[in-house]
Amino acid sequence: MRRHPVGYRYAYAMFDLAEQQGTLVETLEDLEVVSQVFEDTNLLDEGFRHPNITDTQKKNILTEAFSEKVSTHVLHLLLLLIENKRIDVLHPIVDNYKQLANQAQGIAEATVQSAKPLSEQEQETIAGVFAIRAGKRKLNITNIVDKEIIGGLKVQIGDTVYDGSVSNQLARIKTRMIHGNVSR
């Protein structure tokens, strides 16, 4: 995931504060709740972009909606984003914060492509094996079903891809046969 130039600064400030207070996980959960509400209600596009809604009204909406649902720090971030006319970078802030919090906890995000949906046990096994390879304490796996890989797995952790899919093996065999290098 790429760093958003503005969103990363806000995310890092939230991360620094949460790390000092020992609330990395709670802050991430709060940010994800806010992000999900914004996504579900389409508040950014339909509500906050309307020219007749003032910043004070936006702040009141956010305070009323989130004052009892999220920490005061997350609420203050939202109000600051309204003041600075930066509420549109909320999603990049959440993504960048998640990346920082996961890195601090030794957690990585992994995408696993398979020909069929993986069971919970299969995901746990894959997470255990590839967490060691990636040098992480834990992997959060997102399983994507892609029937074109025929069988096997394709695991992506950050920029590293482990491709053990049947389609990749067939492509390598084909390349070797075309180039006349069948000894491998």
LINJOTA-V969860 format. One record per residue. RES is the residue in three letters. OMEGA is omega as a letter, one per 40 degrees, with the letter a starting at -180 (999 if undefined). D_LAST is the distance of its C-alpha to the last C-alpha in whole Angstrom. Layout:
res: {RES RES}
omega: {OMEGA OMEGA}
d_last: {D_LAST D_LAST}
This chain:
res: {MET ARG ARG HIS PRO VAL GLY TYR ARG TYR ALA TYR ALA MET PHE ASP LEU ALA GLU GLN GLN GLY THR LEU VAL GLU THR LEU GLU ASP LEU GLU VAL VAL SER GLN VAL PHE GLU ASP THR ASN LEU LEU ASP GLU GLY PHE ARG HIS PRO ASN ILE THR ASP THR GLN LYS LYS ASN ILE LEU THR GLU ALA PHE SER GLU LYS VAL SER THR HIS VAL LEU HIS LEU LEU LEU LEU LEU ILE GLU ASN LYS ARG ILE ASP VAL LEU HIS PRO ILE VAL ASP ASN TYR LYS GLN LEU ALA ASN GLN ALA GLN GLY ILE ALA GLU ALA THR VAL GLN SER ALA LYS PRO LEU SER GLU GLN GLU GLN GLU THR ILE ALA GLY VAL PHE ALA ILE ARG ALA GLY LYS ARG LYS LEU ASN ILE THR ASN ILE VAL ASP LYS GLU ILE ILE GLY GLY LEU LYS VAL GLN ILE GLY ASP THR VAL TYR ASP GLY SER VAL SER ASN GLN LEU ALA ARG ILE LYS THR ARG MET ILE HIS GLY ASN VAL SER ARG}
omega: {a i i a a a a a i a a i i i a i a i i a i a a a a i i i i i i i a a i i i a a a a a a a a a a i a a a i a i i i i i i i a a i a a a a a a i i a i i i i a i i i i i a a a a a i a a i i a i a i i i i a i i a a a a i i i i a i i a i i a i i a i i i i i i i a a i i i a a a i a i i a i a i i i a a i i a a a i a i i a i a i i a i a i a i i i i i i i i i a i a i a a a a 999}
d_last: {35 37 40 43 46 49 48 46 49 51 48 48 51 51 48 50 54 52 50 53 55 52 52 48 47 51 51 47 49 52 50 48 51 53 50 50 53 53 50 52 55 54 57 55 55 58 61 60 60 63 66 69 67 68 66 68 68 64 65 67 65 62 64 65 62 60 63 63 59 57 58 60 58 56 59 60 57 57 61 60 57 60 62 60 59 55 55 52 50 50 47 45 47 46 42 42 45 42 39 42 43 39 38 41 41 37 36 33 33 30 29 27 26 25 26 29 32 31 33 35 34 30 31 32 29 27 30 30 26 25 29 28 25 27 29 32 35 34 32 34 32 33 31 30 30 27 27 24 22 22 21 20 21 21 23 25 27 29 27 23 21 19 17 16 17 16 17 15 12 13 13 10 9 12 11 8 10 13 12 11 7 6 4 0}
